Amino acid sequence: MDTARKTRDMDPKSPLGDRCIGWVLMRQGDFQGAAAAFRKSIVLDPGNAIDYGQLSYALSRLGRMDEAIAAVRKSIELNPRLAMAHANLGSYLLAKNKDLAPAAAAECRKAIELDPAVDCAHVTLALCLFEMGDAEGALTSVRKALKLVPDFAQPHCIQGLILTRLGRFAEAEAAFHRGAELYSPTAAMNSWTCESPLSYSHPDGVTESESS
């Protein structure tokens, strides 16, 4: 944090300092402070799609889903090819209202079209399809995620849920057991998933134009 603050103090007109502070606060779980820091960086660099994405994540963790959706939509407006922005929009829409599952699924499919390696897009798509009554499609999607991130607990647990609906109880039990083995309270902050601030950038000054 000291380094981030020194960076800001050395050049108050640069967005990099507030961007770094936002990152550090996010890692510390201070999402209110992180949101404030990213708002400041956006004032200094209003065309930065990544900062809007980071802001959206912080807002989502605060439960301010409408604001999170607005922020990530702005990120997409600024750079429509940010796959994680589409994936996160899908996640936020589904979290806001399960009735939005079709719209959320469309965003996840767009993310996958842009980057098939975005594991959380496959996970959220699986949840959308599950809500829409397509358990087989959901199973296909979550297994694509598991090929990308076999050591993450969440997809295993979701697979267990889907297999339960399909009546494949022995397989479901094995999936839940594997998820429990892998579970870590800090996993969401250490993985490239829709629930991770890593979804957008590292705090090293990389801009959305440099990352696209």
N, CA and C atoms as a LAMMPS dump frame, in Angstrom:
ITEM: TIMESTEP
0
ITEM: NUMBER OF ATOMS
636
ITEM: BOX BOUNDS ff ff ff
-5.0000000000000000e+02 5.0000000000000000e+02
-5.0000000000000000e+02 5.0000000000000000e+02
-5.0000000000000000e+02 5.0000000000000000e+02
ITEM: ATOMS id mol type element x y z
1 1 1 N 0.833 -1.205 0
2 1 2 C 0 0 0
3 1 3 C 0.869 1.258 0
4 2 1 N 1.977 1.24 0.756
5 2 2 C 2.861 2.406 0.802
6 2 3 C 3.389 2.731 -0.585
7 3 1 N 3.771 1.697 -1.334
8 3 2 C 4.282 1.915 -2.685
9 3 3 C 3.213 2.524 -3.576
10 4 1 N 1.984 2.04 -3.461
11 4 2 C 0.881 2.573 -4.267
12 4 3 C 0.635 4.041 -3.94
13 5 1 N 0.666 4.367 -2.651
14 5 2 C 0.442 5.76 -2.259
15 5 3 C 1.575 6.665 -2.716
16 6 1 N 2.807 6.162 -2.654
17 6 2 C 3.942 6.948 -3.138
18 6 3 C 3.82 7.196 -4.63
19 7 1 N 3.359 6.184 -5.356
20 7 2 C 3.16 6.329 -6.798
21 7 3 C 2.143 7.429 -7.08
22 8 1 N 1.057 7.435 -6.314
23 8 2 C 0.035 8.471 -6.492
24 8 3 C 0.584 9.843 -6.14
25 9 1 N 1.309 9.935 -5.018
26 9 2 C 1.807 11.223 -4.548
27 9 3 C 2.873 11.808 -5.481
28 10 1 N 3.63 10.921 -6.152
29 10 2 C 4.666 11.391 -7.076
30 10 3 C 4.057 12.077 -8.294
31 11 1 N 2.888 11.618 -8.717
32 11 2 C 2.238 12.198 -9.886
33 11 3 C 0.726 12.133 -9.695
34 12 1 N 0.17 13.102 -8.964
35 12 2 C -1.28 13.086 -8.667
36 12 3 C -2.165 13.137 -9.904
37 13 1 N -1.615 13.578 -11.031
38 13 2 C -2.414 13.665 -12.247
39 13 3 C -2.444 12.348 -13.027
40 14 1 N -1.644 11.384 -12.577
41 14 2 C -1.632 10.081 -13.233
42 14 3 C -2.645 9.153 -12.558
43 15 1 N -3.363 8.354 -13.346
44 15 2 C -4.328 7.41 -12.756
45 15 3 C -3.655 6.191 -12.122
46 16 1 N -2.371 6.007 -12.385
47 16 2 C -1.698 4.781 -11.955
48 16 3 C -1.72 4.611 -10.438
49 17 1 N -1.498 5.7 -9.69
50 17 2 C -1.462 5.597 -8.231
51 17 3 C -2.787 5.115 -7.659
52 18 1 N -3.883 5.755 -8.07
53 18 2 C -5.202 5.342 -7.569
54 18 3 C -5.553 3.937 -8.051
55 19 1 N -5.113 3.605 -9.257
56 19 2 C -5.346 2.259 -9.783
57 19 3 C -4.658 1.209 -8.898
58 20 1 N -3.419 1.49 -8.529
59 20 2 C -2.676 0.562 -7.664
60 20 3 C -3.31 0.47 -6.278
61 21 1 N -3.732 1.622 -5.75
62 21 2 C -4.398 1.622 -4.434
63 21 3 C -5.671 0.785 -4.499
64 22 1 N -6.432 0.956 -5.57
65 22 2 C -7.647 0.168 -5.729
66 22 3 C -7.354 -1.316 -5.747
67 23 1 N -6.31 -1.69 -6.441
68 23 2 C -5.925 -3.101 -6.497
69 23 3 C -5.587 -3.635 -5.109
70 24 1 N -4.748 -2.89 -4.379
71 24 2 C -4.322 -3.341 -3.053
72 24 3 C -5.529 -3.472 -2.122
73 25 1 N -6.403 -2.471 -2.139
74 25 2 C -7.585 -2.517 -1.278
75 25 3 C -8.49 -3.685 -1.642
76 26 1 N -8.577 -3.993 -2.929
77 26 2 C -9.372 -5.122 -3.363
78 26 3 C -8.817 -6.412 -2.761
79 27 1 N -7.502 -6.562 -2.823
80 27 2 C -6.875 -7.763 -2.275
81 27 3 C -7.067 -7.857 -0.767
82 28 1 N -7.203 -6.709 -0.124
83 28 2 C -7.414 -6.685 1.326
84 28 3 C -8.881 -6.854 1.703
85 29 1 N -9.745 -6.88 0.716
86 29 2 C -11.169 -7.039 0.98
87 29 3 C -11.891 -5.743 1.291
88 30 1 N -11.22 -4.613 1.077
89 30 2 C -11.851 -3.314 1.314
90 30 3 C -12.469 -2.836 -0.003
91 31 1 N -13.645 -3.341 -0.316
92 31 2 C -14.249 -3.057 -1.612
93 31 3 C -14.812 -1.64 -1.69
94 32 1 N -15.211 -1.1 -0.547
95 32 2 C -15.668 0.291 -0.524
96 32 3 C -14.514 1.217 -0.891
97 33 1 N -13.363 0.986 -0.255
98 33 2 C -12.186 1.8 -0.554
99 33 3 C -11.706 1.586 -1.978
100 34 1 N -11.761 0.344 -2.438
101 34 2 C -11.331 0.049 -3.806
102 34 3 C -12.21 0.765 -4.822
103 35 1 N -13.52 0.746 -4.596
104 35 2 C -14.433 1.426 -5.511
105 35 3 C -14.118 2.917 -5.573
106 36 1 N -13.84 3.504 -4.417
107 36 2 C -13.507 4.933 -4.38
108 36 3 C -12.216 5.206 -5.151
109 37 1 N -11.232 4.318 -4.999
110 37 2 C -9.948 4.5 -5.691
111 37 3 C -10.133 4.385 -7.202
112 38 1 N -10.904 3.414 -7.645
113 38 2 C -11.104 3.262 -9.089
114 38 3 C -11.931 4.402 -9.666
115 39 1 N -12.849 4.944 -8.881
116 39 2 C -13.585 6.122 -9.352
117 39 3 C -12.619 7.283 -9.592
118 40 1 N -11.637 7.42 -8.709
119 40 2 C -10.644 8.485 -8.873
120 40 3 C -9.792 8.249 -10.116
121 41 1 N -9.396 7.003 -10.342
122 41 2 C -8.583 6.725 -11.529
123 41 3 C -9.385 6.962 -12.804
124 42 1 N -10.685 6.714 -12.746
125 42 2 C -11.542 6.936 -13.91
126 42 3 C -11.664 8.43 -14.214
127 43 1 N -11.717 9.247 -13.175
128 43 2 C -11.757 10.699 -13.391
129 43 3 C -10.518 11.143 -14.165
130 44 1 N -9.377 10.556 -13.825
131 44 2 C -8.112 10.918 -14.471
132 44 3 C -7.937 10.256 -15.834
133 45 1 N -8.6 9.137 -16.045
134 45 2 C -8.469 8.387 -17.298
135 45 3 C -9.835 7.819 -17.683
136 46 1 N -10.759 8.681 -18.117
137 46 2 C -12.153 8.257 -18.333
138 46 3 C -12.352 7.27 -19.467
139 47 1 N -11.338 7.076 -20.291
140 47 2 C -11.482 6.154 -21.401
141 47 3 C -10.923 4.768 -21.129
142 48 1 N -10.59 4.489 -19.87
143 48 2 C -9.954 3.218 -19.542
144 48 3 C -10.996 2.156 -19.207
145 49 1 N -11.156 1.202 -20.099
146 49 2 C -12.174 0.159 -19.905
147 49 3 C -11.858 -0.731 -18.716
148 50 1 N -10.577 -0.964 -18.463
149 50 2 C -10.183 -1.861 -17.376
150 50 3 C -10.587 -1.282 -16.027
151 51 1 N -10.391 0.016 -15.833
152 51 2 C -10.766 0.631 -14.563
153 51 3 C -12.26 0.496 -14.298
154 52 1 N -13.074 0.645 -15.343
155 52 2 C -14.507 0.452 -15.168
156 52 3 C -14.811 -0.996 -14.788
157 53 1 N -14.047 -1.929 -15.351
158 53 2 C -14.237 -3.323 -14.993
159 53 3 C -13.88 -3.595 -13.546
160 54 1 N -12.77 -3.019 -13.094
161 54 2 C -12.37 -3.187 -11.706
162 54 3 C -13.406 -2.569 -10.769
163 55 1 N -13.899 -1.396 -11.146
164 55 2 C -14.945 -0.741 -10.356
165 55 3 C -16.176 -1.629 -10.272
166 56 1 N -16.532 -2.248 -11.391
167 56 2 C -17.728 -3.09 -11.392
168 56 3 C -17.573 -4.261 -10.432
169 57 1 N -16.378 -4.823 -10.393
170 57 2 C -16.147 -5.95 -9.482
171 57 3 C -16.3 -5.508 -8.026
172 58 1 N -15.681 -4.381 -7.675
173 58 2 C -15.778 -3.886 -6.297
174 58 3 C -17.235 -3.634 -5.924
175 59 1 N -17.974 -3.028 -6.839
176 59 2 C -19.39 -2.742 -6.569
177 59 3 C -20.198 -4.029 -6.412
178 60 1 N -19.86 -5.036 -7.213
179 60 2 C -20.586 -6.303 -7.101
180 60 3 C -20.343 -6.945 -5.741
181 61 1 N -19.138 -6.819 -5.226
182 61 2 C -18.832 -7.394 -3.926
183 61 3 C -19.528 -6.634 -2.799
184 62 1 N -19.901 -5.394 -3.076
185 62 2 C -20.655 -4.595 -2.104
186 62 3 C -22.164 -4.842 -2.224
187 63 1 N -22.544 -5.681 -3.17
188 63 2 C -23.964 -5.96 -3.38
189 63 3 C -24.688 -4.891 -4.168
190 64 1 N -23.944 -3.96 -4.747
191 64 2 C -24.558 -2.87 -5.514
192 64 3 C -24.611 -3.288 -6.991
193 65 1 N -25.479 -4.242 -7.271
194 65 2 C -25.459 -4.928 -8.552
195 65 3 C -25.855 -4.026 -9.713
196 66 1 N -26.805 -3.138 -9.517
197 66 2 C -27.19 -2.234 -10.61
198 66 3 C -26.014 -1.352 -11.009
199 67 1 N -25.288 -0.847 -10.017
200 67 2 C -24.119 -0.014 -10.312
201 67 3 C -23.009 -0.843 -10.953
202 68 1 N -22.843 -2.075 -10.491
203 68 2 C -21.84 -2.961 -11.076
204 68 3 C -22.142 -3.227 -12.547
205 69 1 N -23.416 -3.469 -12.836
206 69 2 C -23.821 -3.724 -14.214
207 69 3 C -23.573 -2.5 -15.083
208 70 1 N -23.902 -1.319 -14.563
209 70 2 C -23.675 -0.085 -15.327
210 70 3 C -22.19 0.116 -15.603
211 71 1 N -21.347 -0.16 -14.599
212 71 2 C -19.902 0.025 -14.767
213 71 3 C -19.326 -0.946 -15.781
214 72 1 N -19.749 -2.21 -15.717
215 72 2 C -19.187 -3.188 -16.658
216 72 3 C -19.738 -2.958 -18.068
217 73 1 N -20.946 -2.442 -18.178
218 73 2 C -21.459 -2.075 -19.503
219 73 3 C -20.623 -0.94 -20.1
220 74 1 N -20.199 -0.012 -19.263
221 74 2 C -19.329 1.065 -19.744
222 74 3 C -17.985 0.492 -20.188
223 75 1 N -17.472 -0.482 -19.452
224 75 2 C -16.239 -1.149 -19.845
225 75 3 C -16.378 -1.765 -21.236
226 76 1 N -17.502 -2.426 -21.476
227 76 2 C -17.754 -3.046 -22.774
228 76 3 C -17.92 -1.997 -23.862
229 77 1 N -18.576 -0.897 -23.527
230 77 2 C -18.734 0.202 -24.49
231 77 3 C -17.376 0.718 -24.944
232 78 1 N -16.451 0.824 -23.989
233 78 2 C -15.119 1.341 -24.307
234 78 3 C -14.254 0.323 -25.033
235 79 1 N -14.427 -0.941 -24.709
236 79 2 C -13.674 -1.993 -25.389
237 79 3 C -14.541 -3.247 -25.492
238 80 1 N -15.28 -3.4 -26.581
239 80 2 C -16.201 -4.531 -26.725
240 80 3 C -15.511 -5.893 -26.767
241 81 1 N -14.186 -5.915 -26.912
242 81 2 C -13.468 -7.179 -27.05
243 81 3 C -12.852 -7.655 -25.732
244 82 1 N -13.227 -7.033 -24.631
245 82 2 C -12.773 -7.524 -23.326
246 82 3 C -13.649 -8.709 -22.93
247 83 1 N -13.132 -9.901 -23.13
248 83 2 C -13.931 -11.102 -22.866
249 83 3 C -14.397 -11.16 -21.418
250 84 1 N -13.518 -10.793 -20.482
251 84 2 C -13.883 -10.874 -19.071
252 84 3 C -14.992 -9.898 -18.718
253 85 1 N -15.081 -8.788 -19.429
254 85 2 C -16.164 -7.844 -19.161
255 85 3 C -17.51 -8.49 -19.501
256 86 1 N -17.561 -9.179 -20.63
257 86 2 C -18.794 -9.871 -21.007
258 86 3 C -19.114 -10.986 -20.01
259 87 1 N -18.075 -11.731 -19.598
260 87 2 C -18.291 -12.813 -18.629
261 87 3 C -18.805 -12.268 -17.309
262 88 1 N -18.219 -11.175 -16.86
263 88 2 C -18.645 -10.6 -15.588
264 88 3 C -20.043 -10.001 -15.687
265 89 1 N -20.371 -9.415 -16.824
266 89 2 C -21.736 -8.915 -17.002
267 89 3 C -22.722 -10.07 -16.895
268 90 1 N -22.398 -11.191 -17.506
269 90 2 C -23.264 -12.357 -17.382
270 90 3 C -23.43 -12.786 -15.937
271 91 1 N -22.329 -12.781 -15.203
272 91 2 C -22.371 -13.162 -13.789
273 91 3 C -23.233 -12.206 -12.979
274 92 1 N -23.074 -10.905 -13.227
275 92 2 C -23.835 -9.91 -12.471
276 92 3 C -25.332 -10.002 -12.788
277 93 1 N -25.651 -10.189 -14.059
278 93 2 C -27.062 -10.291 -14.444
279 93 3 C -27.724 -11.473 -13.76
280 94 1 N -27.027 -12.606 -13.748
281 94 2 C -27.592 -13.794 -13.118
282 94 3 C -27.72 -13.6 -11.612
283 95 1 N -26.732 -12.931 -11.019
284 95 2 C -26.786 -12.684 -9.578
285 95 3 C -27.92 -11.734 -9.226
286 96 1 N -28.21 -10.791 -10.095
287 96 2 C -29.279 -9.834 -9.836
288 96 3 C -30.649 -10.499 -9.875
289 97 1 N -30.854 -11.344 -10.893
290 97 2 C -32.178 -11.941 -11.067
291 97 3 C -32.05 -13.184 -11.945
292 98 1 N -32.458 -14.318 -11.441
293 98 2 C -32.357 -15.557 -12.208
294 98 3 C -33.185 -15.509 -13.485
295 99 1 N -34.195 -14.637 -13.517
296 99 2 C -34.993 -14.49 -14.731
297 99 3 C -34.18 -13.891 -15.873
298 100 1 N -33.03 -13.323 -15.539
299 100 2 C -32.151 -12.739 -16.554
300 100 3 C -31.171 -13.766 -17.109
301 101 1 N -31.381 -15.034 -16.795
302 101 2 C -30.472 -16.096 -17.246
303 101 3 C -30.251 -16.099 -18.763
304 102 1 N -31.281 -15.911 -19.603
305 102 2 C -31.018 -15.9 -21.045
306 102 3 C -30.078 -14.77 -21.47
307 103 1 N -30.291 -13.581 -20.919
308 103 2 C -29.405 -12.466 -21.246
309 103 3 C -27.996 -12.714 -20.717
310 104 1 N -27.908 -13.29 -19.525
311 104 2 C -26.607 -13.612 -18.944
312 104 3 C -25.893 -14.655 -19.788
313 105 1 N -26.628 -15.655 -20.258
314 105 2 C -26.04 -16.695 -21.103
315 105 3 C -25.483 -16.101 -22.395
316 106 1 N -26.189 -15.131 -22.967
317 106 2 C -25.722 -14.495 -24.196
318 106 3 C -24.39 -13.787 -23.969
319 107 1 N -24.244 -13.136 -22.815
320 107 2 C -22.98 -12.467 -22.507
321 107 3 C -21.854 -13.489 -22.327
322 108 1 N -22.165 -14.605 -21.682
323 108 2 C -21.149 -15.647 -21.488
324 108 3 C -20.711 -16.236 -22.819
325 109 1 N -21.656 -16.44 -23.706
326 109 2 C -21.31 -16.97 -25.025
327 109 3 C -20.443 -15.984 -25.804
328 110 1 N -20.727 -14.688 -25.644
329 110 2 C -19.892 -13.673 -26.289
330 110 3 C -18.476 -13.723 -25.716
331 111 1 N -18.36 -13.869 -24.415
332 111 2 C -17.04 -13.97 -23.791
333 111 3 C -16.281 -15.173 -24.332
334 112 1 N -16.955 -16.303 -24.447
335 112 2 C -16.319 -17.529 -24.936
336 112 3 C -15.916 -17.379 -26.396
337 113 1 N -16.737 -16.696 -27.17
338 113 2 C -16.393 -16.422 -28.571
339 113 3 C -15.098 -15.609 -28.656
340 114 1 N -14.962 -14.627 -27.764
341 114 2 C -13.77 -13.784 -27.76
342 114 3 C -12.558 -14.501 -27.202
343 115 1 N -12.768 -15.339 -26.201
344 115 2 C -11.668 -16.057 -25.56
345 115 3 C -12.193 -17.34 -24.921
346 116 1 N -12.049 -18.47 -25.6
347 116 2 C -12.569 -19.736 -25.07
348 116 3 C -11.913 -20.174 -23.758
349 117 1 N -10.795 -19.553 -23.39
350 117 2 C -10.092 -19.939 -22.162
351 117 3 C -10.601 -19.218 -20.922
352 118 1 N -11.618 -18.378 -21.056
353 118 2 C -12.176 -17.682 -19.892
354 118 3 C -13.057 -18.674 -19.138
355 119 1 N -12.467 -19.31 -18.132
356 119 2 C -13.146 -20.413 -17.447
357 119 3 C -14.463 -19.996 -16.812
358 120 1 N -14.502 -18.786 -16.237
359 120 2 C -15.714 -18.4 -15.523
360 120 3 C -16.888 -18.173 -16.456
361 121 1 N -16.617 -17.88 -17.728
362 121 2 C -17.716 -17.759 -18.678
363 121 3 C -18.414 -19.103 -18.851
364 122 1 N -17.64 -20.181 -18.885
365 122 2 C -18.221 -21.521 -18.983
366 122 3 C -19.002 -21.87 -17.706
367 123 1 N -18.453 -21.463 -16.548
368 123 2 C -19.136 -21.741 -15.276
369 123 3 C -20.469 -21.012 -15.208
370 124 1 N -20.457 -19.721 -15.508
371 124 2 C -21.699 -18.951 -15.436
372 124 3 C -22.688 -19.416 -16.496
373 125 1 N -22.187 -19.765 -17.673
374 125 2 C -23.084 -20.302 -18.701
375 125 3 C -23.751 -21.576 -18.195
376 126 1 N -22.99 -22.415 -17.506
377 126 2 C -23.57 -23.641 -16.94
378 126 3 C -24.698 -23.303 -15.97
379 127 1 N -24.481 -22.314 -15.114
380 127 2 C -25.511 -21.91 -14.163
381 127 3 C -26.739 -21.353 -14.875
382 128 1 N -26.491 -20.576 -15.941
383 128 2 C -27.612 -20.033 -16.716
384 128 3 C -28.442 -21.155 -17.328
385 129 1 N -27.768 -22.105 -17.958
386 129 2 C -28.476 -23.209 -18.607
387 129 3 C -29.217 -24.058 -17.578
388 130 1 N -28.607 -24.218 -16.408
389 130 2 C -29.262 -24.941 -15.311
390 130 3 C -30.569 -24.257 -14.932
391 131 1 N -30.518 -22.928 -14.805
392 131 2 C -31.72 -22.163 -14.47
393 131 3 C -32.758 -22.221 -15.586
394 132 1 N -32.29 -22.373 -16.81
395 132 2 C -33.189 -22.402 -17.968
396 132 3 C -33.715 -23.812 -18.243
397 133 1 N -33.325 -24.78 -17.407
398 133 2 C -33.845 -26.137 -17.53
399 133 3 C -33.056 -27.049 -18.44
400 134 1 N -31.896 -26.595 -18.899
401 134 2 C -31.067 -27.398 -19.799
402 134 3 C -29.91 -28.007 -19.001
403 135 1 N -30.191 -29.079 -18.268
404 135 2 C -29.171 -29.673 -17.405
405 135 3 C -28.044 -30.31 -18.206
406 136 1 N -28.367 -30.928 -19.331
407 136 2 C -27.312 -31.538 -20.148
408 136 3 C -26.37 -30.481 -20.708
409 137 1 N -26.941 -29.385 -21.188
410 137 2 C -26.107 -28.285 -21.681
411 137 3 C -25.261 -27.694 -20.569
412 138 1 N -25.847 -27.585 -19.385
413 138 2 C -25.117 -27.066 -18.231
414 138 3 C -23.939 -27.969 -17.893
415 139 1 N -24.161 -29.275 -17.963
416 139 2 C -23.088 -30.22 -17.658
417 139 3 C -21.949 -30.094 -18.667
418 140 1 N -22.296 -29.952 -19.933
419 140 2 C -21.265 -29.761 -20.965
420 140 3 C -20.438 -28.515 -20.68
421 141 1 N -21.113 -27.426 -20.306
422 141 2 C -20.412 -26.162 -20.056
423 141 3 C -19.505 -26.246 -18.84
424 142 1 N -19.991 -26.82 -17.745
425 142 2 C -19.168 -26.862 -16.545
426 142 3 C -17.977 -27.794 -16.747
427 143 1 N -18.134 -28.822 -17.567
428 143 2 C -17.002 -29.71 -17.833
429 143 3 C -15.954 -29.037 -18.705
430 144 1 N -16.367 -28.111 -19.55
431 144 2 C -15.393 -27.302 -20.291
432 144 3 C -14.59 -26.44 -19.316
433 145 1 N -15.279 -25.892 -18.318
434 145 2 C -14.58 -25.108 -17.301
435 145 3 C -13.591 -25.978 -16.54
436 146 1 N -13.988 -27.186 -16.208
437 146 2 C -13.12 -28.083 -15.433
438 146 3 C -11.882 -28.497 -16.213
439 147 1 N -11.966 -28.537 -17.526
440 147 2 C -10.779 -28.811 -18.33
441 147 3 C -9.772 -27.668 -18.214
442 148 1 N -10.289 -26.465 -18.014
443 148 2 C -9.433 -25.284 -17.892
444 148 3 C -8.901 -25.108 -16.478
445 149 1 N -9.754 -25.386 -15.478
446 149 2 C -9.374 -25.164 -14.074
447 149 3 C -9.768 -26.379 -13.234
448 150 1 N -9.089 -27.488 -13.406
449 150 2 C -9.49 -28.711 -12.698
450 150 3 C -9.316 -28.647 -11.192
451 151 1 N -8.552 -27.685 -10.707
452 151 2 C -8.282 -27.603 -9.268
453 151 3 C -9.092 -26.54 -8.55
454 152 1 N -10.126 -26.007 -9.207
455 152 2 C -10.994 -25.031 -8.561
456 152 3 C -12.224 -25.746 -8.013
457 153 1 N -12.61 -25.389 -6.804
458 153 2 C -13.71 -26.084 -6.137
459 153 3 C -15.066 -25.794 -6.773
460 154 1 N -15.316 -24.547 -7.143
461 154 2 C -16.653 -24.137 -7.578
462 154 3 C -17.206 -24.975 -8.733
463 155 1 N -16.449 -25.187 -9.817
464 155 2 C -17.023 -25.973 -10.913
465 155 3 C -17.366 -27.404 -10.511
466 156 1 N -16.576 -27.998 -9.621
467 156 2 C -16.888 -29.348 -9.16
468 156 3 C -18.226 -29.369 -8.413
469 157 1 N -18.439 -28.374 -7.56
470 157 2 C -19.696 -28.308 -6.808
471 157 3 C -20.883 -28.065 -7.725
472 158 1 N -20.69 -27.209 -8.732
473 158 2 C -21.764 -26.956 -9.69
474 158 3 C -22.047 -28.222 -10.496
475 159 1 N -20.992 -28.938 -10.855
476 159 2 C -21.184 -30.207 -11.546
477 159 3 C -22.004 -31.175 -10.681
478 160 1 N -21.724 -31.181 -9.384
479 160 2 C -22.494 -32.032 -8.482
480 160 3 C -23.968 -31.662 -8.467
481 161 1 N -24.241 -30.37 -8.459
482 161 2 C -25.622 -29.891 -8.481
483 161 3 C -26.341 -30.336 -9.752
484 162 1 N -25.654 -30.195 -10.878
485 162 2 C -26.252 -30.569 -12.163
486 162 3 C -26.485 -32.078 -12.23
487 163 1 N -25.489 -32.847 -11.796
488 163 2 C -25.625 -34.305 -11.83
489 163 3 C -26.758 -34.779 -10.918
490 164 1 N -26.964 -34.074 -9.82
491 164 2 C -28.082 -34.411 -8.934
492 164 3 C -29.411 -34.243 -9.659
493 165 1 N -29.544 -33.143 -10.386
494 165 2 C -30.784 -32.924 -11.139
495 165 3 C -30.98 -34.007 -12.203
496 166 1 N -29.872 -34.479 -12.752
497 166 2 C -29.948 -35.509 -13.788
498 166 3 C -30.15 -36.899 -13.197
499 167 1 N -30.161 -36.997 -11.865
500 167 2 C -30.368 -38.28 -11.217
501 167 3 C -29.141 -39.16 -11.174
502 168 1 N -27.971 -38.58 -11.444
503 168 2 C -26.725 -39.345 -11.452
504 168 3 C -26.04 -39.126 -10.093
505 169 1 N -26.605 -39.755 -9.076
506 169 2 C -26.277 -39.411 -7.698
507 169 3 C -24.866 -39.833 -7.271
508 170 1 N -24.4 -40.975 -7.738
509 170 2 C -23.05 -41.4 -7.371
510 170 3 C -22.012 -40.438 -7.932
511 171 1 N -22.201 -40.011 -9.188
512 171 2 C -21.292 -39.046 -9.802
513 171 3 C -21.391 -37.692 -9.093
514 172 1 N -22.604 -37.336 -8.71
515 172 2 C -22.803 -36.069 -8.002
516 172 3 C -22.065 -36.074 -6.673
517 173 1 N -22.17 -37.177 -5.951
518 173 2 C -21.491 -37.276 -4.662
519 173 3 C -19.979 -37.134 -4.829
520 174 1 N -19.44 -37.766 -5.871
521 174 2 C -18 -37.67 -6.126
522 174 3 C -17.601 -36.229 -6.456
523 175 1 N -18.45 -35.544 -7.231
524 175 2 C -18.146 -34.154 -7.602
525 175 3 C -18.18 -33.246 -6.379
526 176 1 N -19.199 -33.407 -5.525
527 176 2 C -19.268 -32.607 -4.304
528 176 3 C -18.067 -32.887 -3.395
529 177 1 N -17.686 -34.15 -3.312
530 177 2 C -16.538 -34.521 -2.471
531 177 3 C -15.266 -33.858 -2.976
532 178 1 N -15.083 -33.873 -4.3
533 178 2 C -13.886 -33.23 -4.866
534 178 3 C -13.911 -31.726 -4.617
535 179 1 N -15.072 -31.113 -4.769
536 179 2 C -15.191 -29.689 -4.496
537 179 3 C -14.835 -29.359 -3.06
538 180 1 N -15.304 -30.189 -2.126
539 180 2 C -14.998 -29.975 -0.707
540 180 3 C -13.514 -30.112 -0.44
541 181 1 N -12.864 -31.047 -1.122
542 181 2 C -11.42 -31.23 -0.956
543 181 3 C -10.642 -30.002 -1.407
544 182 1 N -11.125 -29.374 -2.467
545 182 2 C -10.402 -28.255 -3.071
546 182 3 C -10.771 -26.907 -2.475
547 183 1 N -11.855 -26.855 -1.704
548 183 2 C -12.365 -25.567 -1.242
549 183 3 C -11.343 -24.794 -0.418
550 184 1 N -11.255 -23.488 -0.737
551 184 2 C -10.438 -22.568 0.045
552 184 3 C -11.202 -21.261 0.162
553 185 1 N -11.275 -20.665 1.364
554 185 2 C -12.002 -19.403 1.522
555 185 3 C -11.425 -18.276 0.685
556 186 1 N -10.153 -18.391 0.299
557 186 2 C -9.51 -17.32 -0.466
558 186 3 C -9.492 -17.612 -1.952
559 187 1 N -10.12 -18.718 -2.37
560 187 2 C -10.027 -19.119 -3.77
561 187 3 C -10.536 -18.046 -4.712
562 188 1 N -11.624 -17.361 -4.339
563 188 2 C -12.198 -16.346 -5.232
564 188 3 C -11.247 -15.191 -5.464
565 189 1 N -10.321 -14.96 -4.524
566 189 2 C -9.385 -13.862 -4.683
567 189 3 C -8.082 -14.32 -5.33
568 190 1 N -7.96 -15.615 -5.625
569 190 2 C -6.712 -16.127 -6.168
570 190 3 C -6.88 -16.776 -7.529
571 191 1 N -8.031 -16.589 -8.147
572 191 2 C -8.286 -17.292 -9.394
573 191 3 C -8.813 -16.344 -10.455
574 192 1 N -8.6 -16.733 -11.71
575 192 2 C -9.134 -15.948 -12.817
576 192 3 C -10.577 -16.346 -13.057
577 193 1 N -11.454 -15.924 -12.153
578 193 2 C -12.871 -16.242 -12.294
579 193 3 C -13.668 -14.957 -12.314
580 194 1 N -14.96 -15.095 -12.55
581 194 2 C -15.824 -13.921 -12.572
582 194 3 C -15.88 -13.224 -11.225
583 195 1 N -15.469 -13.891 -10.178
584 195 2 C -15.505 -13.282 -8.857
585 195 3 C -14.122 -12.826 -8.426
586 196 1 N -13.267 -12.527 -9.404
587 196 2 C -11.898 -12.162 -9.066
588 196 3 C -11.514 -10.82 -9.651
589 197 1 N -10.828 -9.965 -8.882
590 197 2 C -10.344 -8.71 -9.446
591 197 3 C -9.284 -8.943 -10.499
592 198 1 N -8.693 -10.125 -10.529
593 198 2 C -7.722 -10.446 -11.564
594 198 3 C -8.367 -10.516 -12.938
595 199 1 N -9.712 -10.425 -12.961
596 199 2 C -10.426 -10.507 -14.221
597 199 3 C -9.986 -9.446 -15.223
598 200 1 N -9.431 -8.364 -14.758
599 200 2 C -9.167 -7.268 -15.674
600 200 3 C -7.694 -6.932 -15.864
601 201 1 N -6.92 -6.779 -14.814
602 201 2 C -5.541 -6.362 -15.032
603 201 3 C -4.729 -6.506 -13.769
604 202 1 N -3.432 -6.365 -13.94
605 202 2 C -2.52 -6.297 -12.81
606 202 3 C -2.234 -4.828 -12.527
607 203 1 N -1.804 -4.478 -11.318
608 203 2 C -1.625 -3.084 -10.946
609 203 3 C -0.282 -2.536 -11.393
610 204 1 N 0.101 -2.847 -12.632
611 204 2 C 1.419 -2.426 -13.083
612 204 3 C 1.317 -1.378 -14.175
613 205 1 N 0.123 -0.779 -14.267
614 205 2 C -0.042 0.283 -15.228
615 205 3 C -0.495 -0.187 -16.594
616 206 1 N -0.763 -1.472 -16.756
617 206 2 C -1.262 -1.964 -18.032
618 206 3 C -2.622 -1.362 -18.294
619 207 1 N -2.814 -0.794 -19.446
620 207 2 C -4.094 -0.201 -19.805
621 207 3 C -4.851 -1.147 -20.708
622 208 1 N -6.134 -0.847 -20.899
623 208 2 C -6.936 -1.734 -21.706
624 208 3 C -6.442 -1.77 -23.148
625 209 1 N -5.879 -0.673 -23.618
626 209 2 C -5.372 -0.682 -24.986
627 209 3 C -4.138 -1.551 -25.115
628 210 1 N -3.312 -1.593 -24.046
629 210 2 C -2.11 -2.417 -24.065
630 210 3 C -2.443 -3.882 -23.904
631 211 1 N -3.576 -4.189 -23.25
632 211 2 C -3.901 -5.582 -22.976
633 211 3 C -4.763 -6.196 -24.05
634 212 1 N -5.267 -5.38 -24.955
635 212 2 C -6.167 -5.899 -25.994
636 212 3 C -5.384 -6.262 -27.249
